[in-house]
Amino acid sequence: MPEGHTLHRLARLHQRLFARRPVAVSSPQGRFAESAALLDGAVLTRAEAHGKHLFHSYGRDRVVHVHLGLYGTFVEAALPAPEPVGQLRMRLVGETHYADLRGPTACELITPAEARAVRARLGADPLRRDSDPEHAWARISRSRSPLATLLMDQTLVAGVGNVYRAELLFRHGLDPLLPGRDLDRDVWDAMWPDLVALMRAGVRLGRIDTVRPEHDPRRRGEPGRRDRHGGEVYVYRRAGLPCLVCGTPIEHSAHQNRNLFHCPTCQPPTPGVVEP
């Protein structure tokens, strides 16, 4: 599933390509046709993201809410747009570019009040300047749940997925199963700005890069990471490979039906804590 930096990158792109101008809106697939007809020819006033959610605002009373889920994709290109093919949920056509949305979990026309309700259910987004990490800390510091669970809770920290979770925990030497209430406040105060910086880099680069320069294998003449995520990472999808810091093989486990990666040396287990 795309993580928060992807949605913010999309929002910035759509703001640049389509905002403040009329857009043609259609639903070749038909599932969004009625709503598209209401929007066709309207001015897209703002595109913004919160966590893994994208919002397109049209005037003061209409908002398109998109959640890509596991399979959703947005593709943008210069005009002319080709003939629609396949399950194309929504097409936007502006003055110079078009954007095609396929396979989202959600693509719905809602009111601004409903959009605010969606956002009210979300936690602090490291990529939004209006986010308050104190709210997340207040809940984390009282919770018996492990950090691996808490960091993926979108009502606490919006936009973090498997990759950022694994990498943030590694960068701060934390056992993924450490209960939130046992996390030191000083460590949280270091984690939050680090997460902000990592995700801002993700928006800028279009990939997740988490490896510090001194640990980058490319500086040692070794091959870099090659998969669809593109960036250099410490532990995510590196099960069995040597840790870039200590050489210990990276371990993999399942946590709440999601993949979890960590280094047992750099992230020593918490005494007495086992997988709940």
N, C-alpha and C positions, 0 to 999 in steps of 0.2 A: 504494500500500500504506500502511495506517495507520502512523504513526511512533510512537515509544515513548510519547509523552505521551498518546496515545489509549488505549493499553492500561493505563497507570497510572490514567487517569481512570475507565476501566471497572472496574478493580479496586477503587478507592475507592467507586464507586457500588454495586457488588455487595456489598462489605463492609457498607455502610450498609443496603442493602435486604434482604439475605438472610442475612448471617452470624449464627452462634450460634443459629439456629432451624432446625427441620426444613423441607425444601423438597420439593416434588413434582418429580420429574425424568422427562421423557418424550422420546421421539424420534419425532414423527409421521411423519417421512420413513422411519424404520426403520433407517438406517445406524448409529445409536448405540443401538439398542433394547436389546440385551443388557446393555450397560454401564449404561444408564439404569435398567433394572429392579433392578440391584444397588444403585443410589444412591437410588431413590425412597423418600422418607420419612426419609432420613438428615439429620443436622445438617451444614450447611455451616459448617465451623469457621473458614475463612480464605480470602480472595481476595487474591491479590497478583500483581504483574507483574515480569518481568525482560526488559528490551528489548522486543521485539515479541511476547512470549509471555505468556499469561495462565494462572494456575494457581488452580483451586478445590480446596481441601483438604477432605476429609470424614474426620474422625477422624484416626487415626494411620496408616492403611494404604491410603487411596485418594485419588488426585489426578486431577482432570480437567485435561488440558493442551489449551489452545486456541491455535492460531496462525491469525489471520484471513486471512493471505495477501493476494492482490490483490482478492478479491471478498467476503470474509467480513464480516458485519455482526452486531452485537448491538443489539437494540431492546428497551428497557424501558418499561413503562407500568403504570399503576395497574390493579388488578383491577376488573371481571372480564376475563379473557382471552378474546379472540374464538376462534371455531373455527379450528383450524390450517388453513392453506392453503399450497400450494406445497412447495418443498423445505426444510422446517423440520427442521434437524438435531437441535437440542436445545431443549427448553423447560424453564425453571425457574419454578415457581410458589411464591411465599412467602405470608406473611400478608397483605400489602397490595399487592404488585406481582408482575409476571411479567417474564421476559426470554426473548426468542427469538433463537436463533443460526441464521444461514443462511450457506451458502457458504464455510465456513472451509477452509483448507488442511489443518488438523489439528484433530480433536476426538476425544480418546482418553482412556481410563481407564488410568492407570499407577500404579505404586507410588511412594512417597516417594523411594526410592533411584533410580528411573528419572527422577523429576523433578529430583533433584539432579544426575544425569548430564546432563540437558538444560541445566541452568543452568551446569554446569561448562564446557560448550563455549562459553558466551557470555562476552563481554568485560565491561568496566566499564560499568555503567548509570548515567548521570548523575543519574537520579532515585532511586537507591537509596543509602542512607547507608552500606551495607556495601561499596560499590564502591571499588576501588583504582586510580586513574588512573595510578599508577606502572607497573603491569603493561602498560598500553596504551603508555605512553611508552617503555618498554624495547624493545618491538617496533617501534614507529614509528621510533625514533631509529636503528635498525639497518637499516631497509628501504630498498631502492632504488625501491620502488613509489611512485607519486604520491599525494599527500594525498587526491585525489579517490577513489582506490581504497581507501586505508587507512581513511578515515572511514566508509565504507560496509561495512567488514568487521565483521560482527557478533561475531566472536571477539575483536575489539579494543575496539570501542565499541558497546555494545548499545543499539539503539533509534533510532539516527540513520539517516534516510532521505535522499532527494533534497533535500527542502526544507531541513532543518537543515544538511546538508552544504554546499549552495550558500551559504546565509546566513552560516554560521560562517566560511567561507573569505573571503567578502566583508568581513565585519566586522573581520577581522584583516589585510586587504590581501594575501592570499596567492594566488599562482598555483596553480590546482588541480592543475597538473602538477609542482609542486615535489616532489622526492623526499623521503620521510620523513626520511632521514638528514641532509638539509640544513635541516631545521626547527630554529630556535633553541629552546633549552630555555625561555628567558624567554617566548617567544611561546606555547609549549605551556602554560606556567603561567598565562598570561592566557586562553587559549582554553578550558581546562577549566571554570573557574568561570563563564565567560560562557555556555558551553553548558548548564551546570546551571541558571543563571538563566533562560535562554530556554525550556528544557523545563519548568521548574517553572511558568513563566507559561503555557505551553501547557496544562498540566494544569488550572490555575486558570481559564483563560479558555475552554478548549475550542477554541482555534484557535492558529495559529502567527503570532505578531507579532514581528518582528525589527528594525523600523525605529526608530532613536533619535528622540526627540521633535523634535530640531532638523532632522531630515530628513523628517518626516511631511508628505506633500503636502497633507493636509487642513488643516494649519496655514497653508498658503499659499492656501487657498480652492480647491484643486483636488480633483477627485473621488478618493475612496479606491478601494482594490482591491475588485474584485467578481468573485469566483469561489468555488468550493466550499471553498477553504482559509480564506477569510474574512479573515485578518489582513493587515496591511501588511508587505510584504517588499521587500528591495532588488533581488534579481536573479531569483529563481525565477519561471519563466514570464513574464518581462518582456523576452524577446528582441525587439530592435529599438526598444524604448522607451528614453528617456533615463535614464541613471543618476541616481538621486535625489541623489547627492553632486556629481558632476562634469559630468553632462549627456551623456557619451559613450553611444552606443547599446549596450545590453546584447547580448552575444554568446551564441549557443547552439551547442553541438556535442554529438556523441554520444561517450560514454565508457563502454566495456564494456557497450554496448547500453542505456545509461541516459542520460537527458537531463542535460546539464550547462550551467549558466548562469553567466556571470561578466562583470565589467566589465574590459575590457582596459586601462583607465587606472588605476583604483583597485587592480587586481590585475595589475600588470605581469608579462609573461612572464619566466620565468627564463632567462637566456642559455644557449644550448646545449641546452635541454630541449625535446623534441618529444613528441607523443603516442606512447606505446610501442605 
